[in-house]
Amino acid sequence: MIHFNSDLEESFWGAGIAFVTVAVVAAVVTPLTAPKRDDDLRGLVYGLGGVDVKGDVLAADRVWWRSPVLLGVIALVLSALLYVPVF
């Protein structure tokens, strides 16, 4: 029997073990299963693979504030700057 110092510690260990178990099972099972056909997915998902995203972009969507890469870089820079502790 494993002794835990508190119920919270037991919950953390249980959640961690469950996460690792799910990750390992998913990594093993995913390559062994066949993907669904496109016909089976129609009406179930928003989009299917092979869609030309570049051709569907409107002119108004090409503005700088709608660029996910630029916004991601700005978020990372701001996070790094605001992480610096103030004394």
C-alpha positions in Angstrom: 0.0 0.0 0.0 1.3 3.4 -0.9 1.1 6.1 1.8 0.3 9.6 0.7 0.6 12.6 3.0 -2.8 14.1 1.9 -5.8 13.4 -0.3 -4.6 16.1 -2.6 -1.3 14.4 -3.1 -3.1 11.2 -3.9 -5.2 13.0 -6.4 -2.2 14.5 -8.1 -0.4 11.2 -8.4 -3.6 9.6 -9.7 -4.1 12.3 -12.4 -0.4 12.1 -13.4 -0.5 8.3 -13.8 -3.8 8.5 -15.7 -2.3 11.1 -18.1 0.8 9.0 -18.8 -1.4 5.9 -19.3 -3.6 7.7 -21.8 -0.7 9.2 -23.7 1.0 5.8 -24.0 -2.2 4.0 -25.1 -2.9 6.7 -27.6 0.6 6.6 -29.0 0.4 2.8 -29.5 -3.2 2.5 -30.7 -3.3 5.5 -33.1 -0.8 4.2 -35.7 -2.5 0.8 -35.6 -6.0 2.1 -36.5 -7.2 2.9 -40.0 -8.3 6.5 -40.7 -12.0 7.1 -41.5 -13.0 7.7 -45.1 -14.1 11.2 -46.1 -17.6 10.0 -46.7 -17.9 8.8 -43.1 -16.9 12.3 -41.9 -19.1 14.5 -44.0 -21.6 16.3 -41.8 -19.6 15.3 -38.7 -16.7 17.6 -38.9 -16.3 21.3 -40.1 -13.7 20.6 -42.8 -11.8 17.8 -44.4 -8.1 17.5 -45.3 -6.9 18.9 -48.6 -8.8 22.1 -48.4 -7.0 25.1 -50.0 -6.9 27.6 -47.2 -4.8 30.2 -49.0 -7.4 30.4 -51.8 -10.2 31.0 -49.4 -8.7 33.9 -47.6 -10.6 37.2 -48.1 -8.7 40.4 -48.7 -9.9 41.8 -45.4 -8.4 38.7 -43.6 -4.8 39.6 -44.7 -4.4 42.4 -42.2 -1.5 42.1 -39.8 -3.7 41.7 -36.6 -5.2 38.5 -38.0 -1.9 36.7 -38.5 -1.6 33.9 -36.0 2.2 33.7 -36.2 2.6 37.4 -35.5 0.1 37.3 -32.6 1.8 34.3 -31.2 5.2 36.0 -31.3 3.8 39.1 -29.6 2.2 36.9 -26.9 5.5 35.1 -26.2 7.4 38.4 -26.1 4.9 40.0 -23.7 4.9 36.9 -21.5 8.7 37.0 -21.3 8.7 40.7 -20.5 5.9 40.4 -17.9 7.5 37.4 -16.2 10.5 39.4 -15.0 9.9 39.9 -11.3 9.6 43.5 -10.1 11.3 44.2 -6.8 
